[in-house]
Amino acid sequence: MAHYNLATPVSESDIRKLRINDTVTLQQTLFGIRDATQIHLFDRGRKTKFDLQGHAVIHTAPNVRKVPVSPEFPAGYQAICIGTTTSDRMERFTEPLMREYGVRMIVGKGGLRESSANAFQEFGGVYLAIIGGTAALETTWIDQIEDVDLDDLNPESLWKFKINQFGPLLVAMDSHGGSIYQEVKSEVASNKAAVLKSLGIV
């Protein structure tokens, strides 16, 4: 187990070094994305002005306040609370995010499934898990909202965050087929079988 400080954007070789149970702290830029954002990008043919190549995205729909544009608030938004939402329902978007936009890291909670695991192996990506209920802490890791796109979808716009020491985050799925979620599932199945056998049920 190792810890890595990664300033985005990152290369495929940076990602291939990571293994499950490593930890990562992100620096520089993080993009916020959610269900509606990806439905418009991949189902409705919209495009973004942002270059996501080599970057990390976080599953979020932040609580923000509209404010006058200024050096402190260049996008005209103040971050109030930026928390992470459950990733599973966005499973189908992992592969096109990586193939079409070059995204390397997905930050979320709850994990992703087999098609995402396959995309991470093929393209060189990872899933970085964050503990649920830590929105207040996460918000302190974001210096400002630098820019926003697809803003008619607010709060499920595509957000560009300037970040500082975002983490540590757990590498929960890696580019080598490793998944802590699969490990837990296998362990639970094994323990269940042992309990049932001890009870004479099987």
GUFIMAR-237507 format. One record per residue (C-alpha): x, y, z; residue in three letters. Coordinates in Angstrom, 3 decimals, padded with zeros to 6 digits. Layout:
<atoms>
atom x=X, y=Y, z=Z, resn=ALA
...
</atoms>
This chain:
<atoms>
atom x=000.000, y=000.000, z=000.000, resn=MET
atom x=001.374, y=003.390, z=-001.045, resn=ALA
atom x=000.236, y=006.991, z=-001.121, resn=HIS
atom x=000.414, y=009.177, z=-004.231, resn=TYR
atom x=000.045, y=012.933, z=-004.750, resn=ASN
atom x=-001.269, y=013.452, z=-008.267, resn=LEU
atom x=-001.567, y=016.813, z=-009.999, resn=ALA
atom x=-004.081, y=016.645, z=-012.824, resn=THR
atom x=-004.001, y=015.983, z=-015.687, resn=PRO
atom x=-002.210, y=012.637, z=-015.309, resn=VAL
atom x=-000.840, y=010.107, z=-017.767, resn=SER
atom x=-001.833, y=006.490, z=-018.276, resn=GLU
atom x=001.489, y=005.412, z=-016.749, resn=SER
atom x=000.641, y=007.379, z=-013.587, resn=ASP
atom x=-002.613, y=005.439, z=-013.289, resn=ILE
atom x=-001.123, y=002.025, z=-014.047, resn=ARG
atom x=001.080, y=002.401, z=-010.957, resn=LYS
atom x=-001.945, y=002.501, z=-008.662, resn=LEU
atom x=-003.281, y=-000.622, z=-006.954, resn=ARG
atom x=-006.329, y=-001.174, z=-004.780, resn=ILE
atom x=-005.831, y=-000.050, z=-001.180, resn=ASN
atom x=-003.339, y=002.623, z=-002.245, resn=ASP
atom x=-004.390, y=006.184, z=-001.400, resn=THR
atom x=-004.345, y=009.282, z=-003.576, resn=VAL
atom x=-004.464, y=013.015, z=-002.909, resn=THR
atom x=-005.439, y=015.108, z=-005.935, resn=LEU
atom x=-004.104, y=018.561, z=-006.781, resn=GLN
atom x=-005.015, y=021.340, z=-009.227, resn=GLN
atom x=-008.252, y=020.515, z=-011.068, resn=THR
atom x=-011.304, y=018.316, z=-010.486, resn=LEU
atom x=-014.465, y=018.240, z=-012.612, resn=PHE
atom x=-017.925, y=017.763, z=-011.091, resn=GLY
atom x=-020.354, y=015.617, z=-013.085, resn=ILE
atom x=-023.629, y=013.820, z=-012.430, resn=ARG
atom x=-026.508, y=011.919, z=-014.075, resn=ASP
atom x=-028.054, y=014.734, z=-016.115, resn=ALA
atom x=-024.640, y=015.980, z=-017.248, resn=THR
atom x=-023.783, y=012.610, z=-018.743, resn=GLN
atom x=-027.242, y=011.974, z=-020.178, resn=ILE
atom x=-026.861, y=015.208, z=-022.158, resn=HIS
atom x=-023.287, y=014.411, z=-023.206, resn=LEU
atom x=-023.844, y=010.815, z=-024.284, resn=PHE
atom x=-027.564, y=010.421, z=-025.001, resn=ASP
atom x=-028.388, y=013.854, z=-026.393, resn=ARG
atom x=-025.194, y=014.642, z=-028.274, resn=GLY
atom x=-024.124, y=017.767, z=-026.438, resn=ARG
atom x=-020.446, y=018.707, z=-026.179, resn=LYS
atom x=-018.415, y=020.424, z=-023.496, resn=THR
atom x=-015.892, y=023.205, z=-023.874, resn=LYS
atom x=-013.656, y=021.526, z=-021.291, resn=PHE
atom x=-010.687, y=019.294, z=-022.094, resn=ASP
atom x=-011.114, y=016.325, z=-019.742, resn=LEU
atom x=-008.113, y=014.380, z=-021.065, resn=GLN
atom x=-006.160, y=012.881, z=-018.160, resn=GLY
atom x=-008.446, y=014.422, z=-015.557, resn=HIS
atom x=-010.525, y=013.267, z=-012.613, resn=ALA
atom x=-014.288, y=013.665, z=-012.298, resn=VAL
atom x=-016.339, y=013.519, z=-009.120, resn=ILE
atom x=-019.965, y=012.404, z=-008.950, resn=HIS
atom x=-021.627, y=015.465, z=-007.450, resn=THR
atom x=-024.368, y=018.065, z=-007.810, resn=ALA
atom x=-022.992, y=020.809, z=-005.573, resn=PRO
atom x=-024.894, y=023.279, z=-003.450, resn=ASN
atom x=-023.754, y=026.667, z=-004.750, resn=VAL
atom x=-024.712, y=030.337, z=-004.496, resn=ARG
atom x=-024.870, y=032.672, z=-007.483, resn=LYS
atom x=-022.609, y=035.687, z=-006.864, resn=VAL
atom x=-021.097, y=038.491, z=-008.981, resn=PRO
atom x=-018.104, y=037.450, z=-011.063, resn=VAL
atom x=-014.852, y=038.432, z=-009.372, resn=SER
atom x=-011.274, y=037.146, z=-009.011, resn=PRO
atom x=-012.474, y=035.121, z=-006.013, resn=GLU
atom x=-015.515, y=033.783, z=-007.882, resn=PHE
atom x=-014.489, y=033.649, z=-011.580, resn=PRO
atom x=-017.473, y=031.494, z=-012.587, resn=ALA
atom x=-019.956, y=033.589, z=-010.645, resn=GLY
atom x=-020.582, y=030.817, z=-008.125, resn=TYR
atom x=-019.634, y=030.361, z=-004.490, resn=GLN
atom x=-019.308, y=026.805, z=-003.210, resn=ALA
atom x=-021.601, y=026.174, z=-000.238, resn=ILE
atom x=-021.445, y=022.394, z=000.086, resn=CYS
atom x=-019.881, y=019.982, z=-002.388, resn=ILE
atom x=-020.539, y=016.359, z=-001.502, resn=GLY
atom x=-020.281, y=013.086, z=-003.379, resn=THR
atom x=-023.246, y=011.094, z=-004.634, resn=THR
atom x=-023.615, y=007.336, z=-005.176, resn=THR
atom x=-021.886, y=006.173, z=-008.348, resn=SER
atom x=-023.718, y=002.962, z=-009.260, resn=ASP
atom x=-026.504, y=004.545, z=-011.295, resn=ARG
atom x=-023.857, y=006.168, z=-013.537, resn=MET
atom x=-022.237, y=002.830, z=-014.381, resn=GLU
atom x=-023.028, y=003.012, z=-018.090, resn=ARG
atom x=-021.143, y=006.267, z=-018.548, resn=PHE
atom x=-017.692, y=005.102, z=-017.386, resn=THR
atom x=-016.638, y=003.607, z=-020.715, resn=GLU
atom x=-017.653, y=006.592, z=-022.900, resn=PRO
atom x=-016.148, y=009.047, z=-020.399, resn=LEU
atom x=-012.822, y=007.306, z=-020.799, resn=MET
atom x=-013.020, y=006.467, z=-024.508, resn=ARG
atom x=-014.401, y=009.785, z=-025.771, resn=GLU
atom x=-013.043, y=012.270, z=-023.246, resn=TYR
atom x=-009.931, y=010.605, z=-021.829, resn=GLY
atom x=-011.040, y=010.744, z=-018.184, resn=VAL
atom x=-008.613, y=008.756, z=-015.984, resn=ARG
atom x=-010.117, y=008.906, z=-012.487, resn=MET
atom x=-013.641, y=008.755, z=-011.118, resn=ILE
atom x=-014.277, y=009.873, z=-007.539, resn=VAL
atom x=-017.444, y=008.616, z=-005.938, resn=GLY
atom x=-019.001, y=006.497, z=-003.242, resn=LYS
atom x=-020.421, y=002.988, z=-003.297, resn=GLY
atom x=-018.356, y=001.667, z=-006.190, resn=GLY
atom x=-018.989, y=000.692, z=-009.799, resn=LEU
atom x=-019.555, y=-002.615, z=-011.577, resn=ARG
atom x=-018.081, y=-004.964, z=-014.178, resn=GLU
atom x=-018.328, y=-002.767, z=-017.270, resn=SER
atom x=-016.481, y=000.016, z=-015.427, resn=SER
atom x=-013.845, y=-002.457, z=-014.241, resn=ALA
atom x=-013.333, y=-003.511, z=-017.862, resn=ASN
atom x=-013.018, y=000.114, z=-018.993, resn=ALA
atom x=-010.451, y=000.838, z=-016.280, resn=PHE
atom x=-008.356, y=-002.087, z=-017.515, resn=GLN
atom x=-008.678, y=-001.206, z=-021.206, resn=GLU
atom x=-008.067, y=002.530, z=-021.033, resn=PHE
atom x=-006.078, y=002.902, z=-017.794, resn=GLY
atom x=-008.370, y=004.278, z=-015.133, resn=GLY
atom x=-009.231, y=004.015, z=-011.450, resn=VAL
atom x=-012.152, y=004.516, z=-009.106, resn=TYR
atom x=-011.276, y=006.592, z=-006.049, resn=LEU
atom x=-013.653, y=006.033, z=-003.155, resn=ALA
atom x=-014.653, y=008.619, z=-000.622, resn=ILE
atom x=-016.591, y=008.030, z=002.583, resn=ILE
atom x=-020.242, y=009.050, z=002.501, resn=GLY
atom x=-021.303, y=011.925, z=004.732, resn=GLY
atom x=-018.084, y=013.907, z=004.385, resn=THR
atom x=-019.412, y=016.776, z=002.251, resn=ALA
atom x=-018.378, y=019.439, z=004.764, resn=ALA
atom x=-014.807, y=018.158, z=004.709, resn=LEU
atom x=-014.723, y=017.767, z=000.931, resn=GLU
atom x=-015.830, y=021.379, z=000.520, resn=THR
atom x=-012.719, y=022.561, z=002.387, resn=THR
atom x=-010.571, y=020.814, z=-000.228, resn=TRP
atom x=-012.030, y=023.021, z=-002.993, resn=ILE
atom x=-010.517, y=026.490, z=-003.319, resn=ASP
atom x=-013.004, y=027.830, z=-005.859, resn=GLN
atom x=-015.316, y=027.085, z=-008.738, resn=ILE
atom x=-013.152, y=028.134, z=-011.673, resn=GLU
atom x=-015.630, y=027.616, z=-014.494, resn=ASP
atom x=-018.899, y=025.900, z=-015.434, resn=VAL
atom x=-020.385, y=024.404, z=-018.597, resn=ASP
atom x=-023.847, y=023.040, z=-019.517, resn=LEU
atom x=-025.146, y=025.378, z=-016.854, resn=ASP
atom x=-028.769, y=025.074, z=-017.902, resn=ASP
atom x=-028.585, y=021.734, z=-016.020, resn=LEU
atom x=-027.686, y=023.414, z=-012.709, resn=ASN
atom x=-026.934, y=021.918, z=-010.206, resn=PRO
atom x=-026.006, y=019.012, z=-012.508, resn=GLU
atom x=-023.840, y=021.280, z=-014.627, resn=SER
atom x=-020.293, y=020.338, z=-015.542, resn=LEU
atom x=-018.199, y=022.089, z=-012.896, resn=TRP
atom x=-014.503, y=022.912, z=-012.945, resn=LYS
atom x=-013.118, y=023.057, z=-009.414, resn=PHE
atom x=-009.732, y=024.374, z=-008.326, resn=LYS
atom x=-008.638, y=021.974, z=-005.590, resn=ILE
atom x=-005.975, y=021.809, z=-002.909, resn=ASN
atom x=-005.031, y=018.550, z=-001.160, resn=GLN
atom x=-008.229, y=016.748, z=-002.214, resn=PHE
atom x=-007.961, y=013.545, z=-000.238, resn=GLY
atom x=-006.721, y=011.099, z=000.780, resn=PRO
atom x=-008.963, y=008.965, z=-001.404, resn=LEU
atom x=-008.901, y=005.165, z=-001.516, resn=LEU
atom x=-008.066, y=003.341, z=-004.746, resn=VAL
atom x=-011.062, y=001.013, z=-004.704, resn=ALA
atom x=-010.892, y=-000.192, z=-008.332, resn=MET
atom x=-007.663, y=-000.206, z=-010.316, resn=ASP
atom x=-006.527, y=-000.696, z=-013.912, resn=SER
atom x=-005.434, y=-004.289, z=-013.273, resn=HIS
atom x=-008.825, y=-005.764, z=-012.459, resn=GLY
atom x=-008.592, y=-005.181, z=-008.719, resn=GLY
atom x=-011.761, y=-004.191, z=-006.861, resn=SER
atom x=-012.298, y=-003.981, z=-003.119, resn=ILE
atom x=-016.018, y=-004.337, z=-003.816, resn=TYR
atom x=-015.491, y=-007.695, z=-005.508, resn=GLN
atom x=-013.214, y=-008.784, z=-002.665, resn=GLU
atom x=-015.886, y=-007.925, z=-000.096, resn=VAL
atom x=-018.562, y=-009.691, z=-002.161, resn=LYS
atom x=-016.431, y=-012.848, z=-002.359, resn=SER
atom x=-015.656, y=-012.768, z=001.351, resn=GLU
atom x=-019.325, y=-012.333, z=002.234, resn=VAL
atom x=-020.281, y=-015.278, z=000.016, resn=ALA
atom x=-017.597, y=-017.436, z=001.621, resn=SER
atom x=-018.658, y=-016.481, z=005.142, resn=ASN
atom x=-022.314, y=-017.094, z=004.305, resn=LYS
atom x=-021.530, y=-020.561, z=002.980, resn=ALA
atom x=-019.540, y=-021.386, z=006.137, resn=ALA
atom x=-022.380, y=-020.240, z=008.402, resn=VAL
atom x=-024.988, y=-022.202, z=006.472, resn=LEU
atom x=-022.794, y=-025.307, z=006.591, resn=LYS
atom x=-022.287, y=-024.929, z=010.357, resn=SER
atom x=-026.077, y=-024.808, z=010.759, resn=LEU
atom x=-026.492, y=-027.934, z=008.661, resn=GLY
atom x=-028.481, y=-026.097, z=006.028, resn=ILE
atom x=-026.210, y=-027.026, z=003.146, resn=VAL
</atoms>
